[in-house]
Amino acid sequence: MRDNPLRVGGDMPAQVWNIAHRGARAFAPENTLHAFAKAKTFGCPMFEADVHRSKDGELIVHHDDELMRCTDVVEKFPGRRTYYVSDYTRTELQMLDAGSWYVKQLGLPAAQREDFLRSLTDDEIYQFVSFEDQAIYASGQVRLPTLRESLEFAKREEMLVNIEIKTLPRMYPGLTEAVVQLVVEMAMEERVLVSSFDHEQVLVVRRLNDAIATAVVTSDRLAKPGEYLRMLDADAYHPCCYGARDSLGFGSVSGMLDSRDIKEVRDAQRGVNVWTCNDKDQMRQLIAAGVTGLVTDFPNRLRDVLMTR
C-alpha cells in the first residue's frame, strides 16, 4: 500500500472527508487564510483552494478569473482596461480588500445574497460568525493569499489541500508546472490533491510527479468514468451535485441520486469527492452511495451528519 492516502492504492479514509469549499466560505471570505482557518475550527481534514497566476508569475489563490466579485479592485484601480487576475502583479493584488464584500453579503436579505449564502441561517451566523470575525473581515485588511501562504498554513495546521488549477479560459503558461514545483519544494506531495476541469493538467501533473494525487473535476456525465480515470492515472473523480451543473440526478425529473458512476469509480479503487453539497439530505444519500468526500460551503452541516451516522 502507498503511504499517501490520496493516491491510488493508498489507504482510503475511515470516514468521509469533510472538504471545505474555498475554505469554509459560508462563514468567512472565500479563498482567504481566514476561510481556511475557519475550516480548521470545524475539524475539516482538507480545504479546497483555487489557483491563478498573476501578471508577474505569482501563484494567487482566488476563484474567479476576474476580481470584481470578491475584492474592491474597481475602487482601487478605477478605469483599468481589464480586471483579470492575470493582468495584476502580486503587489497590486495584495493591495486589494478581499473581505468586506462578504460582510456586505451578510447584511442583505437572504434572497438577495449570492446563491450559496441564501440558505445561511441567522442561527448559523450567530454560532459561527462572531462580531469580532465580522469586524476583521470588514477591516480592509483581508488579502488574497498566495498559494505558498496557503500551503504554509495547511502544513502548520496539519491539513490536506485540494488545489484546483484554474487554467480555463485564461490558459496560463506554466501554471501547473509552477504548482508542482512549489508542492515539491515544500515537501507536501502527500498532503495535496491537484484537480482541474482542464484534464490536460491532470496529465501534466502525472508527467512531472508520481507522488502527487490528482482528480478530474467535471459538471458533465462521463462515459465509463472508472476507465477514464485509469487512462489519466487520476486518483479521484469530482462530479457536481449542485444546481444547473448537477450530473448526479438530484436535479433530474425523478429527483433521485444516480449512484452508478460513484460505484464504478469506487470499484476502480479511486476516490469520489462530490461538489458542492450543502444539503443534509443529499449528504446522507451520497455517503450511503459510497463517496469518499464531500466538498461543502457548510462543513458544520456535514459534521452534524457524520456525527449522527
LOGUDO-82864 format. One line per field, with one value per residue (C-alpha): residue in three letters; chain; x, y, z. Coordinates in Angstrom, 3 decimals. Last residue first. Example, Ala and Ser with C-alpha at 12.3 -4.5 7.8 and 13.67 -1.06 7.14 Angstrom:
// LOGUDO-82864
code [Ser	Ala] .
unit [A	A] .
xx [13.670	12.300] .
yy [-1.060	-4.500] .
zz [7.140	7.800] .
END
This chain:
// LOGUDO-82864
code [Arg	Thr	Met	Leu	Val	Asp	Arg	Leu	Arg	Asn	Pro	Phe	Asp	Thr	Val	Leu	Gly	Thr	Val	Gly	Ala	Ala	Ile	Leu	Gln	Arg	Met	Gln	Asp	Lys	Asp	Asn	Cys	Thr	Trp	Val	Asn	Val	Gly	Arg	Gln	Ala	Asp	Arg	Val	Glu	Lys	Ile	Asp	Arg	Ser	Asp	Leu	Met	Gly	Ser	Val	Ser	Gly	Phe	Gly	Leu	Ser	Asp	Arg	Ala	Gly	Tyr	Cys	Cys	Pro	His	Tyr	Ala	Asp	Ala	Asp	Leu	Met	Arg	Leu	Tyr	Glu	Gly	Pro	Lys	Ala	Leu	Arg	Asp	Ser	Thr	Val	Val	Ala	Thr	Ala	Ile	Ala	Asp	Asn	Leu	Arg	Arg	Val	Val	Leu	Val	Gln	Glu	His	Asp	Phe	Ser	Ser	Val	Leu	Val	Arg	Glu	Glu	Met	Ala	Met	Glu	Val	Val	Leu	Gln	Val	Val	Ala	Glu	Thr	Leu	Gly	Pro	Tyr	Met	Arg	Pro	Leu	Thr	Lys	Ile	Glu	Ile	Asn	Val	Leu	Met	Glu	Glu	Arg	Lys	Ala	Phe	Glu	Leu	Ser	Glu	Arg	Leu	Thr	Pro	Leu	Arg	Val	Gln	Gly	Ser	Ala	Tyr	Ile	Ala	Gln	Asp	Glu	Phe	Ser	Val	Phe	Gln	Tyr	Ile	Glu	Asp	Asp	Thr	Leu	Ser	Arg	Leu	Phe	Asp	Glu	Arg	Gln	Ala	Ala	Pro	Leu	Gly	Leu	Gln	Lys	Val	Tyr	Trp	Ser	Gly	Ala	Asp	Leu	Met	Gln	Leu	Glu	Thr	Arg	Thr	Tyr	Asp	Ser	Val	Tyr	Tyr	Thr	Arg	Arg	Gly	Pro	Phe	Lys	Glu	Val	Val	Asp	Thr	Cys	Arg	Met	Leu	Glu	Asp	Asp	His	His	Val	Ile	Leu	Glu	Gly	Asp	Lys	Ser	Arg	His	Val	Asp	Ala	Glu	Phe	Met	Pro	Cys	Gly	Phe	Thr	Lys	Ala	Lys	Ala	Phe	Ala	His	Leu	Thr	Asn	Glu	Pro	Ala	Phe	Ala	Arg	Ala	Gly	Arg	His	Ala	Ile	Asn	Trp	Val	Gln	Ala	Pro	Met	Asp	Gly	Gly	Val	Arg	Leu	Pro	Asn	Asp	Arg	Met] .
unit [A	A	A	A	A	A	A	A	A	A	A	A	A	A	A	A	A	A	A	A	A	A	A	A	A	A	A	A	A	A	A	A	A	A	A	A	A	A	A	A	A	A	A	A	A	A	A	A	A	A	A	A	A	A	A	A	A	A	A	A	A	A	A	A	A	A	A	A	A	A	A	A	A	A	A	A	A	A	A	A	A	A	A	A	A	A	A	A	A	A	A	A	A	A	A	A	A	A	A	A	A	A	A	A	A	A	A	A	A	A	A	A	A	A	A	A	A	A	A	A	A	A	A	A	A	A	A	A	A	A	A	A	A	A	A	A	A	A	A	A	A	A	A	A	A	A	A	A	A	A	A	A	A	A	A	A	A	A	A	A	A	A	A	A	A	A	A	A	A	A	A	A	A	A	A	A	A	A	A	A	A	A	A	A	A	A	A	A	A	A	A	A	A	A	A	A	A	A	A	A	A	A	A	A	A	A	A	A	A	A	A	A	A	A	A	A	A	A	A	A	A	A	A	A	A	A	A	A	A	A	A	A	A	A	A	A	A	A	A	A	A	A	A	A	A	A	A	A	A	A	A	A	A	A	A	A	A	A	A	A	A	A	A	A	A	A	A	A	A	A	A	A	A	A	A	A	A	A	A	A	A	A	A	A	A	A	A	A	A	A	A	A	A	A	A	A	A	A	A	A	A	A	A	A	A	A	A	A	A] .
xx [-24.285	-25.177	-21.711	-21.246	-24.446	-23.520	-20.029	-21.613	-23.772	-20.868	-18.789	-21.164	-19.596	-19.136	-16.885	-17.955	-15.511	-15.018	-18.400	-20.072	-23.729	-24.755	-22.500	-24.136	-27.629	-26.751	-25.138	-28.163	-30.379	-28.023	-27.956	-24.742	-23.013	-20.752	-19.077	-18.676	-15.426	-15.207	-11.972	-10.493	-10.287	-11.884	-14.880	-15.100	-15.247	-17.963	-19.987	-19.968	-20.859	-23.872	-25.169	-27.980	-29.468	-33.199	-35.045	-37.053	-37.131	-33.452	-31.987	-30.760	-29.563	-25.786	-24.701	-25.748	-24.365	-27.708	-27.858	-25.245	-24.389	-21.102	-18.607	-15.063	-13.465	-10.299	-6.858	-6.021	-3.765	-5.219	-6.299	-7.329	-9.518	-11.257	-11.780	-13.557	-15.521	-17.065	-18.893	-18.566	-21.541	-20.750	-20.047	-16.495	-13.371	-10.820	-8.543	-4.821	-2.588	1.040	3.509	4.209	5.429	6.044	4.139	1.416	0.948	0.828	-1.706	-4.046	-3.452	-4.851	-7.998	-8.922	-11.750	-8.912	-7.663	-4.425	-4.649	-2.000	-0.736	1.487	3.439	3.888	7.681	7.583	9.790	7.696	4.457	6.089	7.391	4.009	2.219	4.744	4.305	0.547	0.721	3.323	1.542	-1.805	-4.624	-7.015	-10.227	-9.612	-6.350	-7.841	-5.896	-7.823	-5.573	-7.213	-5.236	-4.687	-4.398	-1.649	-2.250	1.301	1.363	-2.020	-0.995	2.262	0.242	-1.970	0.993	2.701	-0.506	-0.510	-3.210	-5.720	-5.850	-8.097	-7.020	-9.960	-11.452	-14.741	-13.476	-11.877	-15.023	-17.131	-14.953	-15.144	-18.930	-18.805	-19.501	-20.045	-22.855	-24.749	-24.323	-25.535	-28.547	-29.401	-29.440	-27.263	-29.533	-29.113	-25.333	-24.512	-26.712	-25.125	-27.356	-30.622	-32.956	-31.219	-31.878	-28.544	-26.228	-24.445	-23.491	-21.896	-19.805	-18.570	-17.716	-15.549	-13.075	-10.799	-9.580	-6.972	-3.390	-2.199	-3.275	-1.237	1.926	1.354	1.053	-2.265	-3.416	-3.597	-6.225	-8.478	-9.924	-9.472	-8.781	-8.252	-10.591	-10.630	-7.853	-8.564	-12.314	-12.694	-10.428	-12.549	-12.427	-14.649	-16.947	-14.758	-11.532	-11.827	-10.916	-12.959	-11.701	-8.729	-5.458	-2.536	0.545	2.939	4.029	4.411	0.977	-0.534	-1.278	-4.484	-5.159	-8.357	-8.362	-10.130	-9.781	-8.947	-9.142	-12.114	-12.470	-14.994	-12.482	-9.987	-12.413	-12.486	-8.711	-9.029	-11.659	-9.452	-6.475	-8.568	-10.224	-13.734	-14.460	-15.583	-18.554	-20.245	-16.783	-15.471	-12.304	-12.747	-15.041	-14.188	-13.687	-15.280	-13.686	-15.935	-14.733	-12.130	-10.274	-8.919	-5.495	-3.370	-3.593	-4.448	-3.090	-4.775	-3.926	-0.188	1.662	1.140	0.000] .
yy [8.176	11.100	12.660	12.466	14.425	17.107	17.476	17.758	20.632	22.387	21.989	24.430	25.514	21.839	19.434	15.930	13.055	9.315	8.704	5.343	5.658	5.930	8.988	10.487	9.930	11.387	14.466	14.961	15.021	17.464	19.955	21.925	19.666	21.408	19.229	15.445	13.709	10.193	8.292	5.613	1.869	1.066	-0.283	3.188	4.738	2.366	2.748	6.546	6.382	4.173	6.321	8.112	10.210	10.700	13.885	11.846	14.621	15.333	17.963	15.417	13.175	13.008	15.463	18.656	21.680	23.513	23.415	21.429	17.727	18.097	15.312	15.152	11.816	10.771	9.257	10.058	7.743	9.511	6.256	4.808	7.857	7.372	3.677	4.454	7.254	4.925	7.650	10.900	12.979	16.674	19.010	17.777	17.788	15.033	14.481	14.162	12.860	13.956	11.062	10.294	13.755	15.653	13.507	12.968	16.687	17.376	14.591	16.112	19.464	18.059	17.372	21.045	20.945	20.659	18.859	18.637	16.702	17.733	16.326	13.539	15.789	18.423	18.587	22.408	22.371	19.504	21.462	24.566	22.755	21.075	24.434	26.009	23.173	23.585	27.288	27.032	29.245	30.458	29.238	32.068	30.085	27.731	27.213	27.326	24.539	23.375	22.675	20.252	20.742	18.425	19.826	19.536	23.058	24.240	22.425	23.808	27.369	27.030	25.684	28.775	31.132	29.363	29.504	33.260	34.784	37.414	39.862	40.685	44.075	46.206	45.960	44.355	40.782	41.654	43.352	40.409	37.950	40.040	40.175	36.389	34.320	30.692	30.455	33.700	33.313	29.718	30.820	33.536	30.855	30.530	29.059	32.092	32.142	29.790	31.803	35.160	37.215	38.883	36.128	36.093	39.801	41.637	42.435	39.093	39.946	43.210	41.200	39.035	42.015	43.449	40.579	40.599	44.198	44.592	45.778	42.185	42.047	45.123	43.728	40.329	41.998	42.473	41.477	37.757	38.293	39.715	43.154	44.651	48.058	49.780	52.723	52.606	50.620	50.588	51.161	48.653	46.171	46.153	42.359	39.283	39.899	42.254	40.243	38.403	34.808	33.842	31.535	33.174	31.860	33.500	31.744	34.574	34.897	38.660	39.167	36.962	33.266	31.536	28.933	27.714	26.365	23.355	22.552	19.240	17.463	19.619	19.766	22.592	25.019	24.060	25.220	28.634	28.820	28.105	30.840	33.325	32.368	33.518	31.535	32.584	35.381	33.670	31.648	30.279	30.029	27.332	27.257	27.578	24.567	22.924	19.186	16.944	13.641	10.620	8.429	5.650	7.475	5.326	3.765	4.354	2.172	5.096	8.242	10.410	8.223	8.571	5.740	3.537	0.000] .
zz [11.405	13.682	13.902	10.128	9.507	12.049	10.569	7.127	8.346	10.056	6.880	5.149	1.837	1.036	-0.845	0.116	0.367	-0.122	-1.726	-1.080	-2.084	1.579	1.881	-1.186	0.196	3.595	2.053	-0.185	2.908	4.643	1.769	1.180	-1.356	-3.884	-5.068	-4.793	-3.855	-5.343	-4.743	-6.975	-6.381	-9.774	-7.862	-6.277	-9.733	-10.923	-7.737	-7.941	-11.622	-10.852	-7.987	-9.795	-6.990	-7.377	-8.295	-10.801	-13.386	-12.679	-10.366	-7.816	-10.644	-10.344	-13.040	-11.235	-13.074	-13.109	-9.331	-7.408	-7.472	-9.347	-10.055	-8.605	-9.573	-7.783	-8.184	-11.781	-13.788	-16.840	-18.502	-15.121	-14.503	-17.848	-17.172	-13.905	-15.565	-18.147	-20.084	-18.178	-17.107	-17.186	-14.248	-14.061	-11.913	-12.553	-9.568	-8.974	-6.187	-6.056	-5.807	-9.463	-10.444	-13.664	-16.151	-13.553	-13.002	-16.752	-17.280	-14.704	-16.400	-19.669	-17.666	-17.646	-15.089	-12.611	-9.522	-7.547	-4.265	-1.750	1.537	0.188	-2.158	0.552	0.640	0.337	-2.778	-4.164	-3.742	-5.219	-8.307	-8.833	-8.716	-11.092	-13.606	-13.379	-14.166	-16.928	-19.437	-18.075	-20.343	-19.384	-20.029	-18.334	-16.462	-12.967	-11.234	-8.171	-5.201	-2.752	0.432	3.402	6.910	9.515	10.882	10.140	6.811	5.819	6.724	4.795	1.877	1.884	2.149	-0.762	-2.803	-2.384	-0.261	-1.390	1.499	4.441	5.866	4.731	8.214	7.134	7.572	10.905	12.194	11.025	12.889	16.070	15.746	15.586	12.509	13.574	16.111	15.390	11.625	11.844	13.910	11.394	8.724	5.622	2.913	0.672	1.085	-1.810	-4.173	-3.531	-1.289	-2.291	-1.036	2.354	2.991	2.749	5.652	5.383	1.803	2.923	5.369	2.475	0.253	3.032	2.961	-0.098	0.192	-2.541	-2.047	-2.301	-5.913	-6.827	-5.260	-6.883	-10.246	-11.993	-15.509	-14.713	-12.023	-14.744	-14.067	-17.506	-19.070	-15.727	-15.217	-11.452	-9.765	-6.017	-6.384	-9.227	-7.412	-4.255	-3.979	-4.135	-7.107	-9.145	-9.412	-12.709	-13.487	-10.435	-7.688	-5.988	-4.568	-6.354	-7.739	-8.609	-12.253	-12.698	-14.223	-11.534	-11.879	-10.821	-8.122	-6.482	-2.919	-1.373	2.322	3.932	7.312	8.313	12.096	12.045	13.554	10.826	8.156	9.844	9.466	5.743	5.434	7.306	5.115	2.171	-0.607	0.386	2.839	6.053	7.339	4.195	2.666	4.961	2.860	-0.881	-0.343	2.986	2.459	5.102	4.119	4.588	7.416	7.523	4.756	1.917	2.485	-0.581	-3.671	-5.899	-4.258	-1.614	1.378	0.604	2.355	-0.666	0.000] .
END
